[in-house]
């Protein structure tokens, strides 16, 4: 990623879960769609069914409404593709809080057989 104002690669975030990116060259800052790391992440073990094993549920900002949240699922070496949002096919749902999105992702894992 480079600064859209000056093209510098010397950019940073104060916190990896924030969407604000800073460039010190000219004191510029801007918002990006997603943070560098998920807002929440939880490991969930599914003990039965075809999808038996460890899953990771992560919570991100919703791609269509930045005031809402969505979840992503990782299983094995792959990311589940939901195709609910054209901007990000790996996210699912629109939830009011990060905790709601996390719980929905965990429920999705538990309901897979």
Buried (B, 14 or more C-beta within 10 A) or exposed (E): EEBEEEEEEEBEBEEEBBBEBBBEEEEBBEEBEBBBEBBBBBEBEBEEEEBEEEBBBBBBBBBBEEEBBBBBBBBEEEBBEBEBBEEBBBBBBBBEEBEBBBBBBBEBBEEBE
